[in-house]
Amino acid sequence: MKTSIKLFSAILLSLATIPLTAQTQRDLDNYRQPDQRGVNDFEAVKDSTTSYDGVHVRIGGASTLQFQALDHENSGAEGTPVLQEIGDNFNLATANLDLDVVLYDGVRMHLRTYLSSQHHTETYVKGGYIQIDKLNFISQGFAEDLMNHVRVKIGHMENNYGDAHFRRTDNAMSLHNPFIGNYLMDSFTTEVGAEVYYFSNGWIGMLGLTNGKLNQAVTRPETTSPSFLAKFGYDDYISDDFRFRLTGSIYHTNQTGSAYLYSGDRAGSRYYNVFTDVDGAGDGFRAGRINPDLKNEMTSVMINPFFKVGGLEFFGIYENAKGKRSTETDSRTWNQYSGELIYRFGETEDFYLGTRYNVVDGTLVSGEDVSVNRFQLGAGWFMTKNILMKAEYVNQKYNDYPVTDIHNDGKFNGFMVEAAIAF
C-alpha cells in the first residue's frame, strides 16, 4: 500500500509540473473520444486534416463505482463446491489514467494505467502504443497519397481482434458500454506487436502480428510463437440516418502454450464474487466470464454486424474458437452468440434502453459439453457527456456442468447500478 501511495503521489507531482497550456483539453486528430461522442465508434477515424502545433499532452482518465445486488446458487449436490454468501453493497471503485501525447504531425502515443482495479488494487500499466497516420517526420508530405489511407500501430497494446472489445468495459473505462457486464467469452488481450490498417471509402482492412505473450519475458523461448490477426469489413452511412457496419476478424496462435485471448483481462469482471466458494476458490476476479481454456494452436473467428437507424441500434457477435491445451491431443470448439438492441432517445440521445442476450457453448477439458446463457436489461442516462448513470438486471445460467464443478446447475441474477465518469 505504501508503494502504491508513493507511486500515485509521484504521478500527481509529475502531472502538476506540466505547463497549464499543455493541459488544455482539445480534440486530437485520429482519436476516439473517451466521452459520449465516442459511443459507437470503433477504430479511430482516419482523417488527413491536422491540428498539429507542437507537442501536446492530453491527460484523461476514468472512474466507476457500482452498487451490486446479486444472488448466486448452484445445485448444492454432494461433491459440488459450496458457494460463499454474498450480499448487497458497493464494489471497489476503479480508476484509470490516460496519457495521449501528440509527438508530431500524424504521430500520437497512448498510455493507459490502471490506478485501481478489482484484481490489482495497486497501480500498474495496462499498455500503450504509438499510432502513425503520417510520415512527415521523414520529410514533409512523404508518401502522402499512401498515408491518406494507411495507419500503423506499434506497441504492447490491446489487440484489434473483433469489434466486441470496442464496446466492453476496460477496468474504469465503461462509458462506451451500454451495459455493466462484458460478454461471456471476453476476447481481450494485450500483446507486443504491430497492426497495419487500410481505410478507403468505408472499407477497412487490418493485418497484425504479435509475439503471442501477455506477460513479457525472455525466458521459456520454446513457448514463444508469433500470433497473427486480421480484420476486414465495411463501415459507412447508407443514408443520413442509417449507418451499417459489418466486419470479420481472425486471431491465430501456434504453440505458445499460454494463449490469453479469453483470459487476458487482469482488471476483473463487474460481477464481484459470484461463483466463489467458501474457501475462496472458483471464478475469482473473472467471475461470470467463460474461459474456454484453449491455450495451444488456437484459431478464433469473430463476425460482427452493427447498424443504427435513427435512435435504434443493433450489435451482434458470432464467434468460433478452436484449440486445445498442450496436454491434449484433440482440439475442442467453443461458440459464442450475442445480440443487443439499444434505443437511444432525447435531444442528444442522452437516454437509452437496451437488452442483450448472450450464449456460449463448448467442450470442457474434462470432456463434457456445456453451455451458458445470459440475459441483460439495461438503461442509461448521460447526465453530461462525461458522466453516465446506468442500471442493469442480469440473469445468467450454467447448463450441463459436472457435479464436481462449482457451476453445476448454477445461476446468478439481480440488479446493478453503476456511475461512470470518463474525460
C-alpha positions as CSV (number, residue, x, y, z in Angstrom):
1,M,0.0,0.0,0.0
2,K,2.8,2.4,0.9
3,T,4.4,1.7,-2.5
4,S,1.2,2.4,-4.3
5,I,0.7,5.7,-2.4
6,K,4.2,6.8,-3.3
7,L,3.8,5.9,-6.9
8,F,0.4,7.7,-7.2
9,S,1.9,10.8,-5.4
10,A,4.8,10.8,-7.9
11,I,2.3,10.7,-10.8
12,L,0.3,13.6,-9.4
13,L,3.5,15.6,-8.8
14,S,4.8,15.0,-12.3
15,L,1.4,16.0,-13.8
16,A,1.5,19.1,-11.8
17,T,4.7,20.2,-13.4
18,I,3.3,20.1,-16.9
19,P,2.6,23.6,-18.1
20,L,-1.0,24.7,-18.0
21,T,-1.1,25.3,-21.7
22,A,-0.2,21.6,-22.3
23,Q,-3.2,20.6,-20.1
24,T,-5.8,22.4,-22.2
25,Q,-8.1,19.7,-23.5
26,R,-8.7,19.7,-27.2
27,D,-9.9,17.3,-29.8
28,L,-6.9,15.2,-31.0
29,D,-6.5,14.0,-34.6
30,N,-7.4,10.4,-35.5
31,Y,-8.6,9.8,-31.9
32,R,-11.7,8.1,-30.3
33,Q,-13.2,10.5,-27.8
34,P,-13.5,9.0,-24.3
35,D,-16.8,10.8,-23.6
36,Q,-20.3,10.4,-25.1
37,R,-19.0,11.4,-28.5
38,G,-17.1,8.2,-28.7
39,V,-20.2,6.0,-28.3
40,N,-20.5,3.6,-31.3
41,D,-17.0,4.4,-32.5
42,F,-14.7,1.5,-33.3
43,E,-11.3,2.2,-34.9
44,A,-10.3,5.8,-34.5
45,V,-11.4,7.9,-37.5
46,K,-8.8,8.2,-40.3
47,D,-8.6,11.8,-41.3
48,S,-5.9,13.7,-43.2
49,T,-6.7,17.1,-41.6
50,T,-4.3,18.3,-38.9
51,S,-4.4,20.5,-35.8
52,Y,-0.7,20.0,-35.0
53,D,1.1,22.9,-33.5
54,G,3.8,21.2,-31.5
55,V,4.0,18.5,-28.8
56,H,0.7,18.3,-27.0
57,V,-0.2,16.3,-23.9
58,R,-3.8,15.3,-23.2
59,I,-4.4,14.0,-19.7
60,G,-7.5,11.9,-19.3
61,G,-9.0,9.2,-17.2
62,A,-12.0,7.3,-16.0
63,S,-13.6,6.3,-12.7
64,T,-16.5,4.0,-11.9
65,L,-18.4,2.8,-8.9
66,Q,-21.1,0.1,-8.7
67,F,-23.8,-1.0,-6.2
68,Q,-24.3,-4.7,-6.6
69,A,-27.4,-6.7,-5.5
70,L,-26.8,-10.2,-6.9
71,D,-27.6,-13.7,-5.7
72,H,-25.9,-16.9,-6.8
73,E,-26.7,-20.6,-6.3
74,N,-25.7,-24.0,-7.6
75,S,-27.2,-27.5,-7.2
76,G,-25.8,-28.0,-3.7
77,A,-25.3,-31.6,-4.6
78,E,-22.8,-33.8,-2.8
79,G,-19.4,-33.1,-4.3
80,T,-20.4,-29.7,-5.7
81,P,-18.4,-26.8,-4.0
82,V,-20.4,-24.7,-1.6
83,L,-20.8,-21.1,-2.6
84,Q,-19.9,-18.3,-0.3
85,E,-22.6,-16.0,0.8
86,I,-22.7,-12.6,-0.9
87,G,-24.9,-9.6,-0.1
88,D,-25.9,-6.2,-1.4
89,N,-23.2,-3.5,-1.2
90,F,-20.8,-1.3,-3.1
91,N,-17.9,-2.7,-5.0
92,L,-14.3,-1.4,-5.0
93,A,-14.2,1.8,-7.1
94,T,-11.9,1.5,-10.1
95,A,-9.9,4.2,-11.8
96,N,-7.8,4.7,-15.0
97,L,-5.2,7.3,-16.0
98,D,-4.7,8.0,-19.7
99,L,-1.9,9.9,-21.4
100,D,-2.3,10.8,-25.1
101,V,0.7,12.7,-26.5
102,V,0.8,14.3,-29.9
103,L,4.5,13.8,-30.7
104,Y,4.5,15.1,-34.3
105,D,2.1,15.8,-37.1
106,G,0.2,12.5,-37.6
107,V,2.1,10.7,-34.8
108,R,0.5,10.0,-31.4
109,M,1.3,8.0,-28.3
110,H,-1.3,6.4,-26.0
111,L,-0.6,5.0,-22.5
112,R,-3.3,3.7,-20.1
113,T,-2.6,3.0,-16.4
114,Y,-4.9,1.2,-14.1
115,L,-4.8,3.1,-10.8
116,S,-7.2,0.7,-9.1
117,S,-8.9,-2.5,-10.2
118,Q,-10.7,-5.5,-8.7
119,H,-7.8,-7.8,-9.3
120,H,-5.0,-5.3,-8.6
121,T,-5.6,-2.6,-6.1
122,E,-2.1,-1.3,-6.8
123,T,-1.3,0.9,-9.8
124,Y,0.1,-0.8,-12.9
125,V,0.3,-0.1,-16.6
126,K,-2.2,-1.8,-18.9
127,G,-0.3,-1.0,-22.1
128,G,0.3,1.6,-24.8
129,Y,1.1,2.2,-28.4
130,I,2.4,4.7,-31.0
131,Q,0.0,5.5,-33.8
132,I,1.4,6.7,-37.1
133,D,-1.0,8.3,-39.6
134,K,1.6,10.4,-41.5
135,L,5.2,10.1,-42.4
136,N,6.0,13.8,-42.3
137,F,8.8,13.1,-39.7
138,I,10.7,11.6,-42.6
139,S,10.0,14.6,-44.8
140,Q,7.1,16.9,-45.4
141,G,4.4,15.1,-47.5
142,F,6.4,11.8,-47.6
143,A,4.2,9.1,-49.2
144,E,1.2,11.4,-48.6
145,D,-1.1,9.7,-51.1
146,L,-0.5,6.3,-49.4
147,M,-0.7,7.6,-45.8
148,N,-4.1,9.2,-46.6
149,H,-5.4,5.6,-46.3
150,V,-2.8,3.8,-44.1
151,R,-2.3,3.7,-40.4
152,V,0.4,1.8,-38.4
153,K,0.1,1.0,-34.7
154,I,3.0,-0.5,-32.7
155,G,3.2,-1.3,-29.0
156,H,2.3,-3.5,-26.1
157,M,-1.3,-2.9,-26.7
158,E,-4.9,-4.1,-26.8
159,N,-5.1,-6.2,-30.0
160,N,-7.8,-5.4,-32.5
161,Y,-9.5,-8.8,-32.7
162,G,-13.2,-8.4,-33.4
163,D,-15.4,-5.4,-32.6
164,A,-16.7,-6.5,-29.2
165,H,-13.6,-5.1,-27.4
166,F,-14.7,-1.6,-28.5
167,R,-17.9,-1.9,-26.6
168,R,-16.5,-3.6,-23.5
169,T,-15.6,-2.1,-20.1
170,D,-11.9,-1.6,-19.8
171,N,-11.5,-1.5,-16.0
172,A,-12.8,2.0,-15.2
173,M,-13.5,3.0,-18.8
174,S,-17.1,1.9,-19.1
175,L,-18.8,5.0,-20.7
176,H,-19.0,3.2,-24.1
177,N,-20.5,0.0,-22.7
178,P,-24.3,0.3,-22.7
179,F,-24.4,-2.5,-20.1
180,I,-22.5,-3.1,-16.9
181,G,-21.1,-6.6,-17.6
182,N,-18.9,-7.5,-20.6
183,Y,-19.5,-10.5,-22.9
184,L,-19.4,-14.1,-21.7
185,M,-16.3,-15.0,-23.7
186,D,-14.5,-11.7,-23.2
187,S,-12.0,-11.6,-26.1
188,F,-9.3,-9.2,-24.8
189,T,-5.6,-9.4,-24.6
190,T,-2.6,-7.1,-24.6
191,E,0.5,-8.4,-26.6
192,V,3.5,-6.8,-28.1
193,G,3.1,-6.4,-31.8
194,A,2.1,-4.2,-34.8
195,E,-1.0,-3.6,-36.8
196,V,-1.2,-2.1,-40.3
197,Y,-4.6,-0.6,-41.4
198,Y,-6.0,0.5,-44.8
199,F,-9.1,2.7,-45.0
200,S,-10.9,3.6,-48.2
201,N,-14.5,4.8,-48.8
202,G,-15.9,2.9,-45.8
203,W,-13.8,-0.3,-46.3
204,I,-11.4,-1.3,-43.5
205,G,-8.6,-3.8,-43.7
206,M,-6.1,-4.7,-41.0
207,L,-3.2,-7.1,-40.7
208,G,-1.4,-7.7,-37.4
209,L,1.4,-9.7,-35.9
210,T,2.3,-10.1,-32.2
211,N,4.7,-12.2,-30.1
212,G,1.8,-14.1,-28.5
213,K,2.7,-13.3,-25.0
214,L,0.7,-11.5,-22.3
215,N,3.5,-11.5,-19.7
216,Q,6.6,-10.3,-21.5
217,A,9.9,-12.2,-20.7
218,V,12.9,-13.6,-22.5
219,T,12.6,-16.9,-20.5
220,R,10.9,-20.0,-21.9
221,P,11.8,-19.3,-25.5
222,E,10.2,-22.6,-26.5
223,T,6.7,-21.1,-25.8
224,T,7.2,-18.0,-27.9
225,S,5.4,-18.2,-31.3
226,P,4.0,-15.4,-33.3
227,S,0.3,-14.7,-33.3
228,F,-1.5,-13.5,-36.4
229,L,-4.6,-11.4,-36.5
230,A,-6.6,-9.8,-39.3
231,K,-9.8,-7.8,-39.8
232,F,-11.8,-6.9,-42.9
233,G,-15.1,-5.0,-43.1
234,Y,-17.2,-2.1,-44.2
235,D,-18.5,0.8,-42.1
236,D,-20.4,3.8,-43.6
237,Y,-23.7,5.7,-43.7
238,I,-26.1,4.2,-46.3
239,S,-28.2,7.4,-45.7
240,D,-28.1,10.3,-43.4
241,D,-30.0,8.3,-40.7
242,F,-28.7,4.8,-41.5
243,R,-25.3,3.5,-40.5
244,F,-24.2,0.0,-41.4
245,R,-21.0,-1.9,-40.3
246,L,-20.0,-5.5,-40.9
247,T,-16.6,-6.9,-40.0
248,G,-14.9,-10.3,-39.8
249,S,-11.8,-10.9,-37.7
250,I,-9.4,-13.8,-37.1
251,Y,-6.8,-14.5,-34.4
252,H,-4.4,-17.4,-34.8
253,T,-1.7,-18.5,-32.4
254,N,0.5,-21.6,-32.6
255,Q,2.4,-23.4,-29.9
256,T,2.7,-20.7,-27.2
257,G,1.2,-22.9,-24.6
258,S,-0.5,-19.9,-23.0
259,A,-2.8,-18.1,-25.3
260,Y,-4.6,-15.4,-23.3
261,L,-7.3,-14.2,-25.7
262,Y,-10.1,-15.1,-23.3
263,S,-8.3,-14.6,-20.1
264,G,-6.1,-11.6,-20.8
265,D,-8.1,-9.0,-18.7
266,R,-6.2,-8.6,-15.5
267,A,-8.6,-5.9,-14.1
268,G,-11.6,-8.1,-13.3
269,S,-15.2,-8.5,-14.1
270,R,-18.2,-6.4,-12.9
271,Y,-19.9,-9.3,-11.1
272,Y,-17.8,-9.4,-7.9
273,N,-17.5,-12.7,-6.0
274,V,-20.2,-14.7,-7.9
275,F,-19.3,-18.3,-8.1
276,T,-16.6,-18.2,-5.4
277,D,-16.8,-20.9,-2.9
278,V,-16.4,-20.7,0.9
279,D,-12.7,-21.4,0.6
280,G,-12.2,-18.5,-1.9
281,A,-11.8,-20.7,-4.9
282,G,-13.9,-20.6,-8.1
283,D,-14.1,-17.9,-10.8
284,G,-12.2,-15.3,-8.8
285,F,-11.8,-11.9,-10.4
286,R,-13.1,-13.3,-13.8
287,A,-16.5,-14.1,-12.2
288,G,-19.3,-14.5,-14.7
289,R,-17.0,-15.0,-17.6
290,I,-16.3,-18.1,-19.6
291,N,-12.7,-19.1,-20.4
292,P,-12.7,-22.0,-22.9
293,D,-9.1,-22.7,-21.9
294,L,-7.8,-23.0,-25.4
295,K,-4.1,-22.3,-24.9
296,N,-2.4,-24.0,-27.8
297,E,-2.8,-24.0,-31.6
298,M,-5.9,-21.8,-31.3
299,T,-7.8,-20.1,-34.1
300,S,-10.7,-17.8,-33.3
301,V,-13.0,-16.1,-35.8
302,M,-15.5,-13.3,-35.0
303,I,-18.2,-11.7,-37.2
304,N,-19.8,-8.5,-36.0
305,P,-22.8,-6.8,-37.6
306,F,-23.8,-3.4,-36.5
307,F,-26.4,-0.9,-37.7
308,K,-28.0,2.2,-36.4
309,V,-31.3,3.6,-37.8
310,G,-32.3,6.8,-36.1
311,G,-32.1,6.0,-32.3
312,L,-32.3,2.3,-32.8
313,E,-29.1,0.2,-33.0
314,F,-28.1,-3.4,-33.1
315,F,-24.8,-5.1,-32.4
316,G,-24.2,-8.8,-32.8
317,I,-21.5,-11.4,-32.3
318,Y,-20.9,-14.8,-33.9
319,E,-17.6,-16.3,-32.7
320,N,-16.0,-19.7,-33.2
321,A,-12.9,-20.7,-31.3
322,K,-11.0,-23.9,-31.8
323,G,-7.8,-25.1,-30.0
324,K,-6.5,-27.2,-27.1
325,R,-4.2,-27.3,-24.2
326,S,-0.7,-28.6,-24.6
327,T,-1.6,-31.7,-22.8
328,E,-4.5,-32.5,-25.2
329,T,-4.2,-34.4,-28.5
330,D,-7.5,-33.3,-29.9
331,S,-8.9,-29.8,-30.4
332,R,-12.1,-28.5,-28.7
333,T,-14.5,-26.0,-30.1
334,W,-16.4,-23.2,-28.4
335,N,-19.0,-20.9,-30.0
336,Q,-20.4,-17.5,-28.8
337,Y,-23.6,-15.8,-30.0
338,S,-24.7,-12.4,-28.8
339,G,-27.3,-9.8,-29.9
340,E,-28.1,-6.5,-28.3
341,L,-30.7,-4.0,-29.2
342,I,-30.4,-0.4,-27.9
343,Y,-32.8,2.5,-28.3
344,R,-31.3,6.0,-27.7
345,F,-33.6,9.0,-27.3
346,G,-33.6,12.6,-26.1
347,E,-32.4,15.7,-28.0
348,T,-28.8,14.5,-28.0
349,E,-29.5,10.8,-27.2
350,D,-28.7,11.3,-23.6
351,F,-31.0,8.4,-22.6
352,Y,-31.2,4.8,-23.7
353,L,-32.9,1.5,-23.0
354,G,-31.4,-1.8,-24.1
355,T,-31.4,-5.6,-23.9
356,R,-28.7,-8.2,-24.7
357,Y,-28.8,-12.0,-25.0
358,N,-25.5,-13.8,-24.9
359,V,-24.9,-17.6,-25.2
360,V,-21.7,-19.7,-25.3
361,D,-21.4,-23.5,-25.8
362,G,-18.4,-25.8,-26.0
363,T,-16.5,-28.7,-24.5
364,L,-14.6,-28.6,-21.2
365,V,-11.1,-30.1,-20.8
366,S,-12.8,-32.9,-18.9
367,G,-14.9,-33.7,-22.0
368,E,-18.4,-32.5,-21.0
369,D,-20.4,-30.4,-23.5
370,V,-21.8,-27.4,-21.6
371,S,-23.5,-24.1,-22.3
372,V,-24.0,-20.8,-20.6
373,N,-26.7,-18.1,-21.3
374,R,-27.0,-14.6,-20.0
375,F,-29.9,-12.1,-20.3
376,Q,-29.4,-8.4,-19.6
377,L,-31.7,-5.4,-19.4
378,G,-30.1,-2.0,-19.2
379,A,-30.9,1.7,-19.0
380,G,-28.6,4.7,-19.0
381,W,-28.6,8.5,-18.6
382,F,-25.8,10.7,-19.8
383,M,-26.0,13.5,-17.2
384,T,-23.3,15.2,-19.1
385,K,-21.1,14.0,-22.0
386,N,-18.6,12.8,-19.3
387,I,-21.0,11.3,-16.7
388,L,-23.1,8.2,-17.3
389,M,-25.5,6.6,-14.8
390,K,-26.6,3.1,-15.8
391,A,-28.6,0.3,-14.3
392,E,-28.8,-3.4,-15.3
393,Y,-30.7,-6.5,-14.5
394,V,-28.8,-9.7,-15.3
395,N,-29.7,-13.4,-15.2
396,Q,-27.1,-16.0,-16.1
397,K,-27.4,-19.8,-16.1
398,Y,-24.9,-22.6,-16.4
399,N,-26.1,-25.8,-18.1
400,D,-24.8,-29.4,-18.1
401,Y,-21.7,-28.8,-15.9
402,P,-20.5,-31.9,-14.0
403,V,-21.5,-32.3,-10.4
404,T,-17.9,-31.7,-9.2
405,D,-17.9,-28.3,-10.9
406,I,-18.8,-25.1,-9.0
407,H,-21.2,-24.2,-11.8
408,N,-23.3,-27.4,-11.6
409,D,-26.9,-26.2,-12.2
410,G,-25.6,-22.8,-11.3
411,K,-27.2,-19.4,-11.8
412,F,-26.9,-15.8,-10.6
413,N,-29.2,-12.9,-11.1
414,G,-30.1,-9.5,-9.7
415,F,-29.6,-5.8,-10.2
416,M,-26.6,-3.5,-10.5
417,V,-26.2,0.3,-10.7
418,E,-23.0,2.0,-12.0
419,A,-21.8,5.6,-12.0
420,A,-19.2,6.1,-14.8
421,I,-17.0,9.1,-15.5
422,A,-14.6,9.5,-18.4
423,F,-12.8,12.5,-19.8
